[in-house]
Amino acid sequence: MEIDMDLLFDFSLNLPRIVVSSNLVIIDNVKSIMSFSSTGMVADTGARFTAVSGEDITIRNLKDDRVVLIGKINSVEFFPNKKGD
């Protein structure tokens, strides 16, 4: 499978695609933001909930199915969605 096919495969399964650094998180395939504060965010990413925690978290960009967060990132966690997947 080529890289472009890998990307399409991830999106077709409703899986989050995440890029993380010490002060930036990019989350693709976001369906909705469940909660947000300066210490974290929980997003519904289809098959999973994705939780980001840290300090001074702000939303830098929110467009289409992508959220870009900036701040001091401490952790990224994944939880089953409401269907128990």
A tleap script that builds the chain and sets N, CA, C and O, in Angstrom:
source leaprc.protein.ff14SB
mol = sequence {
  NMET GLU ILE ASP MET ASP LEU LEU PHE ASP
  PHE SER LEU ASN LEU PRO ARG ILE VAL VAL
  SER SER ASN LEU VAL ILE ILE ASP ASN VAL
  LYS SER ILE MET SER PHE SER SER THR GLY
  MET VAL ALA ASP THR GLY ALA ARG PHE THR
  ALA VAL SER GLY GLU ASP ILE THR ILE ARG
  ASN LEU LYS ASP ASP ARG VAL VAL LEU ILE
  GLY LYS ILE ASN SER VAL GLU PHE PHE PRO
  ASN LYS LYS GLY CASP
}
set mol.1.N position { 0.844 -1.175 0.000 }
set mol.1.CA position { 0.000 0.000 0.000 }
set mol.1.C position { 0.895 1.245 0.000 }
set mol.1.O position { 1.870 1.314 0.748 }
set mol.2.N position { 0.567 2.198 -0.817 }
set mol.2.CA position { 1.329 3.438 -0.866 }
set mol.2.C position { 0.844 4.402 0.207 }
set mol.2.O position { -0.238 4.222 0.766 }
set mol.3.N position { 1.647 5.429 0.495 }
set mol.3.CA position { 1.343 6.359 1.586 }
set mol.3.C position { -0.006 7.039 1.412 }
set mol.3.O position { -0.731 7.212 2.392 }
set mol.4.N position { -0.365 7.430 0.195 }
set mol.4.CA position { -1.653 8.093 -0.003 }
set mol.4.C position { -2.807 7.133 0.235 }
set mol.4.O position { -3.868 7.547 0.704 }
set mol.5.N position { -2.619 5.865 -0.078 }
set mol.5.CA position { -3.651 4.869 0.188 }
set mol.5.C position { -3.758 4.616 1.701 }
set mol.5.O position { -4.856 4.393 2.210 }
set mol.6.N position { -2.629 4.650 2.421 }
set mol.6.CA position { -2.651 4.505 3.881 }
set mol.6.C position { -3.480 5.610 4.511 }
set mol.6.O position { -4.265 5.357 5.424 }
set mol.7.N position { -3.308 6.836 4.027 }
set mol.7.CA position { -4.071 7.961 4.568 }
set mol.7.C position { -5.560 7.771 4.339 }
set mol.7.O position { -6.358 7.977 5.254 }
set mol.8.N position { -5.943 7.385 3.140 }
set mol.8.CA position { -7.358 7.169 2.833 }
set mol.8.C position { -7.930 6.035 3.668 }
set mol.8.O position { -9.081 6.106 4.098 }
set mol.9.N position { -7.145 4.989 3.903 }
set mol.9.CA position { -7.592 3.850 4.696 }
set mol.9.C position { -7.912 4.280 6.120 }
set mol.9.O position { -8.944 3.885 6.663 }
set mol.10.N position { -7.048 5.083 6.736 }
set mol.10.CA position { -7.282 5.567 8.098 }
set mol.10.C position { -8.574 6.373 8.186 }
set mol.10.O position { -9.341 6.199 9.133 }
set mol.11.N position { -8.824 7.238 7.231 }
set mol.11.CA position { -10.024 8.062 7.263 }
set mol.11.C position { -11.274 7.231 7.023 }
set mol.11.O position { -12.328 7.533 7.583 }
set mol.12.N position { -11.179 6.197 6.209 }
set mol.12.CA position { -12.353 5.375 5.937 }
set mol.12.C position { -12.771 4.567 7.160 }
set mol.12.O position { -13.936 4.182 7.261 }
set mol.13.N position { -11.862 4.298 8.086 }
set mol.13.CA position { -12.179 3.560 9.309 }
set mol.13.C position { -12.584 4.465 10.462 }
set mol.13.O position { -12.792 3.986 11.577 }
set mol.14.N position { -12.698 5.754 10.217 }
set mol.14.CA position { -13.014 6.737 11.254 }
set mol.14.C position { -11.982 6.734 12.380 }
set mol.14.O position { -12.336 6.897 13.548 }
set mol.15.N position { -10.721 6.553 12.039 }
set mol.15.CA position { -9.643 6.594 13.014 }
set mol.15.C position { -9.035 7.990 13.050 }
set mol.15.O position { -8.926 8.652 12.018 }
set mol.16.N position { -8.640 8.435 14.241 }
set mol.16.CA position { -7.996 9.747 14.301 }
set mol.16.C position { -6.590 9.688 13.719 }
set mol.16.O position { -5.906 8.672 13.839 }
set mol.17.N position { -6.170 10.754 13.103 }
set mol.17.CA position { -4.778 10.902 12.663 }
set mol.17.C position { -4.239 12.074 13.462 }
set mol.17.O position { -4.782 13.178 13.411 }
set mol.18.N position { -3.154 11.823 14.209 }
set mol.18.CA position { -2.673 12.808 15.173 }
set mol.18.C position { -1.190 13.053 14.982 }
set mol.18.O position { -0.402 12.123 14.813 }
set mol.19.N position { -0.822 14.345 15.012 }
set mol.19.CA position { 0.577 14.768 15.031 }
set mol.19.C position { 0.780 15.486 16.352 }
set mol.19.O position { 0.024 16.400 16.682 }
set mol.20.N position { 1.805 15.080 17.124 }
set mol.20.CA position { 2.026 15.642 18.456 }
set mol.20.C position { 3.468 16.110 18.590 }
set mol.20.O position { 4.403 15.418 18.187 }
set mol.21.N position { 3.629 17.292 19.162 }
set mol.21.CA position { 4.945 17.762 19.591 }
set mol.21.C position { 4.764 18.323 20.996 }
set mol.21.O position { 3.673 18.229 21.559 }
set mol.22.N position { 5.801 18.899 21.565 }
set mol.22.CA position { 5.706 19.392 22.937 }
set mol.22.C position { 4.747 20.570 23.088 }
set mol.22.O position { 4.258 20.829 24.187 }
set mol.23.N position { 4.474 21.285 21.998 }
set mol.23.CA position { 3.587 22.449 22.115 }
set mol.23.C position { 2.531 22.536 21.008 }
set mol.23.O position { 1.928 23.590 20.807 }
set mol.24.N position { 2.309 21.433 20.294 }
set mol.24.CA position { 1.353 21.447 19.192 }
set mol.24.C position { 0.729 20.069 19.035 }
set mol.24.O position { 1.420 19.054 19.114 }
set mol.25.N position { -0.593 20.038 18.810 }
set mol.25.CA position { -1.297 18.798 18.475 }
set mol.25.C position { -2.211 19.089 17.295 }
set mol.25.O position { -2.972 20.056 17.313 }
set mol.26.N position { -2.133 18.254 16.276 }
set mol.26.CA position { -3.043 18.325 15.137 }
set mol.26.C position { -3.840 17.038 15.134 }
set mol.26.O position { -3.265 15.950 15.091 }
set mol.27.N position { -5.167 17.149 15.180 }
set mol.27.CA position { -6.039 15.979 15.178 }
set mol.27.C position { -6.947 16.071 13.960 }
set mol.27.O position { -7.694 17.037 13.801 }
set mol.28.N position { -6.876 15.062 13.106 }
set mol.28.CA position { -7.752 14.973 11.938 }
set mol.28.C position { -8.876 13.991 12.224 }
set mol.28.O position { -8.761 13.142 13.108 }
set mol.29.N position { -9.950 14.108 11.480 }
set mol.29.CA position { -11.129 13.246 11.573 }
set mol.29.C position { -11.925 13.537 12.844 }
set mol.29.O position { -12.494 12.623 13.441 }
set mol.30.N position { -11.968 14.804 13.262 }
set mol.30.CA position { -12.737 15.205 14.440 }
set mol.30.C position { -14.193 15.391 14.039 }
set mol.30.O position { -14.509 16.165 13.135 }
set mol.31.N position { -15.072 14.672 14.723 }
set mol.31.CA position { -16.515 14.794 14.472 }
set mol.31.C position { -17.116 15.919 15.306 }
set mol.31.O position { -17.943 16.691 14.821 }
set mol.32.N position { -16.690 16.005 16.575 }
set mol.32.CA position { -17.160 17.083 17.450 }
set mol.32.C position { -16.223 17.208 18.644 }
set mol.32.O position { -15.505 16.270 18.990 }
set mol.33.N position { -16.241 18.381 19.267 }
set mol.33.CA position { -15.480 18.617 20.487 }
set mol.33.C position { -16.439 18.419 21.650 }
set mol.33.O position { -17.446 19.117 21.766 }
set mol.34.N position { -16.114 17.460 22.509 }
set mol.34.CA position { -16.988 17.114 23.626 }
set mol.34.C position { -16.781 18.060 24.816 }
set mol.34.O position { -17.743 18.451 25.476 }
set mol.35.N position { -15.528 18.422 25.084 }
set mol.35.CA position { -15.229 19.383 26.152 }
set mol.35.C position { -13.908 20.075 25.841 }
set mol.35.O position { -13.046 19.538 25.145 }
set mol.36.N position { -13.779 21.285 26.379 }
set mol.36.CA position { -12.562 22.054 26.158 }
set mol.36.C position { -12.321 22.976 27.333 }
set mol.36.O position { -13.254 23.605 27.833 }
set mol.37.N position { -11.056 23.062 27.789 }
set mol.37.CA position { -10.648 24.031 28.794 }
set mol.37.C position { -9.170 24.337 28.557 }
set mol.37.O position { -8.552 23.784 27.647 }
set mol.38.N position { -8.618 25.211 29.373 }
set mol.38.CA position { -7.201 25.555 29.209 }
set mol.38.C position { -6.273 24.414 29.609 }
set mol.38.O position { -5.067 24.481 29.371 }
set mol.39.N position { -6.830 23.363 30.218 }
set mol.39.CA position { -6.010 22.214 30.612 }
set mol.39.C position { -6.268 20.980 29.767 }
set mol.39.O position { -5.645 19.943 29.995 }
set mol.40.N position { -7.179 21.063 28.789 }
set mol.40.CA position { -7.383 19.899 27.935 }
set mol.40.C position { -8.594 19.970 27.042 }
set mol.40.O position { -9.396 20.902 27.108 }
set mol.41.N position { -8.705 18.949 26.196 }
set mol.41.CA position { -9.808 18.838 25.260 }
set mol.41.C position { -10.139 17.369 25.056 }
set mol.41.O position { -9.243 16.525 25.052 }
set mol.42.N position { -11.421 17.057 24.886 }
set mol.42.CA position { -11.859 15.720 24.501 }
set mol.42.C position { -12.630 15.874 23.206 }
set mol.42.O position { -13.558 16.678 23.114 }
set mol.43.N position { -12.235 15.090 22.193 }
set mol.43.CA position { -12.879 15.167 20.881 }
set mol.43.C position { -13.416 13.796 20.492 }
set mol.43.O position { -12.793 12.772 20.770 }
set mol.44.N position { -14.571 13.787 19.849 }
set mol.44.CA position { -15.116 12.568 19.256 }
set mol.44.C position { -14.472 12.425 17.887 }
set mol.44.O position { -14.683 13.258 17.006 }
set mol.45.N position { -13.686 11.369 17.709 }
set mol.45.CA position { -12.981 11.151 16.442 }
set mol.45.C position { -13.497 9.901 15.749 }
set mol.45.O position { -12.732 9.160 15.130 }
set mol.46.N position { -14.804 9.672 15.857 }
set mol.46.CA position { -15.415 8.545 15.168 }
set mol.46.C position { -15.366 7.283 16.001 }
set mol.46.O position { -16.217 7.082 16.867 }
set mol.47.N position { -14.390 6.433 15.757 }
set mol.47.CA position { -14.284 5.160 16.465 }
set mol.47.C position { -13.755 5.320 17.884 }
set mol.47.O position { -13.827 4.374 18.669 }
set mol.48.N position { -13.233 6.470 18.232 }
set mol.48.CA position { -12.624 6.705 19.544 }
set mol.48.C position { -12.912 8.129 20.015 }
set mol.48.O position { -13.259 9.011 19.231 }
set mol.49.N position { -12.753 8.318 21.330 }
set mol.49.CA position { -12.639 9.653 21.880 }
set mol.49.C position { -11.149 9.900 22.062 }
set mol.49.O position { -10.422 9.012 22.508 }
set mol.50.N position { -10.693 11.092 21.723 }
set mol.50.CA position { -9.289 11.457 21.876 }
set mol.50.C position { -9.209 12.586 22.885 }
set mol.50.O position { -9.849 13.624 22.716 }
set mol.51.N position { -8.416 12.384 23.943 }
set mol.51.CA position { -8.259 13.375 25.009 }
set mol.51.C position { -6.840 13.909 25.002 }
set mol.51.O position { -5.878 13.142 24.976 }
set mol.52.N position { -6.714 15.227 25.025 }
set mol.52.CA position { -5.417 15.895 25.098 }
set mol.52.C position { -5.392 16.669 26.408 }
set mol.52.O position { -6.333 17.401 26.716 }
set mol.53.N position { -4.320 16.513 27.182 }
set mol.53.CA position { -4.208 17.290 28.415 }
set mol.53.C position { -2.882 18.025 28.445 }
set mol.53.O position { -1.899 17.600 27.837 }
set mol.54.N position { -2.874 19.136 29.163 }
set mol.54.CA position { -1.668 19.950 29.239 }
set mol.54.C position { -1.939 21.237 29.985 }
set mol.54.O position { -2.800 21.291 30.863 }
set mol.55.N position { -1.202 22.269 29.631 }
set mol.55.CA position { -1.324 23.576 30.272 }
set mol.55.C position { -1.433 24.655 29.199 }
set mol.55.O position { -0.805 24.564 28.144 }
set mol.56.N position { -2.229 25.666 29.479 }
set mol.56.CA position { -2.423 26.799 28.560 }
set mol.56.C position { -2.817 26.341 27.160 }
set mol.56.O position { -2.314 26.868 26.167 }
set mol.57.N position { -3.715 25.364 27.079 }
set mol.57.CA position { -4.175 24.832 25.797 }
set mol.57.C position { -5.134 25.832 25.149 }
set mol.57.O position { -6.070 26.308 25.791 }
set mol.58.N position { -4.897 26.141 23.888 }
set mol.58.CA position { -5.814 26.969 23.109 }
set mol.58.C position { -6.019 26.336 21.744 }
set mol.58.O position { -5.162 25.604 21.247 }
set mol.59.N position { -7.158 26.626 21.151 }
set mol.59.CA position { -7.436 26.152 19.796 }
set mol.59.C position { -6.871 27.174 18.834 }
set mol.59.O position { -7.323 28.319 18.793 }
set mol.60.N position { -5.891 26.762 18.067 }
set mol.60.CA position { -5.280 27.665 17.086 }
set mol.60.C position { -6.075 27.688 15.795 }
set mol.60.O position { -6.202 28.724 15.143 }
set mol.61.N position { -6.614 26.514 15.430 }
set mol.61.CA position { -7.360 26.418 14.175 }
set mol.61.C position { -8.398 25.316 14.311 }
set mol.61.O position { -8.125 24.264 14.890 }
set mol.62.N position { -9.580 25.556 13.781 }
set mol.62.CA position { -10.668 24.591 13.768 }
set mol.62.C position { -11.331 24.708 12.411 }
set mol.62.O position { -12.073 25.657 12.155 }
set mol.63.N position { -11.065 23.741 11.538 }
set mol.63.CA position { -11.578 23.826 10.184 }
set mol.63.C position { -11.820 22.430 9.639 }
set mol.63.O position { -11.005 21.525 9.822 }
set mol.64.N position { -12.951 22.268 8.969 }
set mol.64.CA position { -13.345 20.973 8.417 }
set mol.64.C position { -13.313 19.931 9.531 }
set mol.64.O position { -13.991 20.101 10.544 }
set mol.65.N position { -12.557 18.877 9.372 }
set mol.65.CA position { -12.458 17.824 10.392 }
set mol.65.C position { -11.136 17.889 11.142 }
set mol.65.O position { -10.701 16.880 11.696 }
set mol.66.N position { -10.492 19.037 11.176 }
set mol.66.CA position { -9.167 19.181 11.790 }
set mol.66.C position { -9.196 20.209 12.911 }
set mol.66.O position { -9.800 21.275 12.787 }
set mol.67.N position { -8.517 19.858 14.031 }
set mol.67.CA position { -8.331 20.769 15.161 }
set mol.67.C position { -6.831 20.892 15.400 }
set mol.67.O position { -6.117 19.891 15.459 }
set mol.68.N position { -6.364 22.129 15.537 }
set mol.68.CA position { -4.967 22.385 15.877 }
set mol.68.C position { -4.947 23.051 17.246 }
set mol.68.O position { -5.510 24.129 17.432 }
set mol.69.N position { -4.286 22.392 18.207 }
set mol.69.CA position { -4.156 22.905 19.563 }
set mol.69.C position { -2.716 23.333 19.809 }
set mol.69.O position { -1.778 22.707 19.315 }
set mol.70.N position { -2.552 24.407 20.577 }
set mol.70.CA position { -1.209 24.807 21.002 }
set mol.70.C position { -1.214 24.961 22.517 }
set mol.70.O position { -2.262 25.192 23.121 }
set mol.71.N position { -0.060 24.835 23.119 }
set mol.71.CA position { 0.119 24.915 24.556 }
set mol.71.C position { 1.137 23.869 24.973 }
set mol.71.O position { 1.744 23.220 24.121 }
set mol.72.N position { 1.331 23.697 26.268 }
set mol.72.CA position { 2.245 22.668 26.760 }
set mol.72.C position { 1.466 21.350 26.806 }
set mol.72.O position { 0.555 21.201 27.620 }
set mol.73.N position { 1.812 20.407 25.952 }
set mol.73.CA position { 1.092 19.151 25.836 }
set mol.73.C position { 1.725 18.127 26.778 }
set mol.73.O position { 2.923 17.856 26.699 }
set mol.74.N position { 0.906 17.559 27.672 }
set mol.74.CA position { 1.389 16.546 28.604 }
set mol.74.C position { 1.042 15.127 28.160 }
set mol.74.O position { 1.855 14.215 28.316 }
set mol.75.N position { -0.166 14.931 27.604 }
set mol.75.CA position { -0.555 13.580 27.203 }
set mol.75.C position { -1.651 13.598 26.150 }
set mol.75.O position { -2.396 14.568 26.006 }
set mol.76.N position { -1.723 12.489 25.417 }
set mol.76.CA position { -2.805 12.224 24.472 }
set mol.76.C position { -3.285 10.818 24.780 }
set mol.76.O position { -2.487 9.882 24.813 }
set mol.77.N position { -4.598 10.660 25.009 }
set mol.77.CA position { -5.168 9.357 25.354 }
set mol.77.C position { -6.347 9.056 24.446 }
set mol.77.O position { -6.989 9.960 23.911 }
set mol.78.N position { -6.620 7.761 24.281 }
set mol.78.CA position { -7.729 7.305 23.457 }
set mol.78.C position { -8.674 6.459 24.308 }
set mol.78.O position { -8.237 5.643 25.120 }
set mol.79.N position { -9.978 6.669 24.108 }
set mol.79.CA position { -11.005 5.942 24.845 }
set mol.79.C position { -12.031 5.402 23.860 }
set mol.79.O position { -12.239 5.994 22.801 }
set mol.80.N position { -12.682 4.277 24.196 }
set mol.80.CA position { -13.733 3.751 23.321 }
set mol.80.C position { -14.851 4.769 23.145 }
set mol.80.O position { -15.102 5.587 24.030 }
set mol.81.N position { -15.517 4.714 22.001 }
set mol.81.CA position { -16.630 5.648 21.790 }
set mol.81.C position { -17.869 5.165 22.525 }
set mol.81.O position { -17.833 4.150 23.221 }
set mol.82.N position { -18.938 5.881 22.371 }
set mol.82.CA position { -20.164 5.585 23.097 }
set mol.82.C position { -20.774 4.224 22.759 }
set mol.82.O position { -21.619 3.731 23.507 }
set mol.83.N position { -20.367 3.615 21.659 }
set mol.83.CA position { -20.879 2.307 21.272 }
set mol.83.C position { -20.074 1.177 21.900 }
set mol.83.O position { -20.412 0.003 21.746 }
set mol.84.N position { -18.989 1.543 22.619 }
set mol.84.CA position { -18.184 0.538 23.288 }
set mol.84.C position { -17.186 -0.153 22.388 }
set mol.84.O position { -16.719 -1.244 22.716 }
set mol.85.N position { -16.840 0.460 21.246 }
set mol.85.CA position { -15.863 -0.145 20.326 }
set mol.85.C position { -14.482 -0.156 20.926 }
set mol.85.O position { -13.538 -0.628 20.292 }
savepdb mol mol.pdb
quit
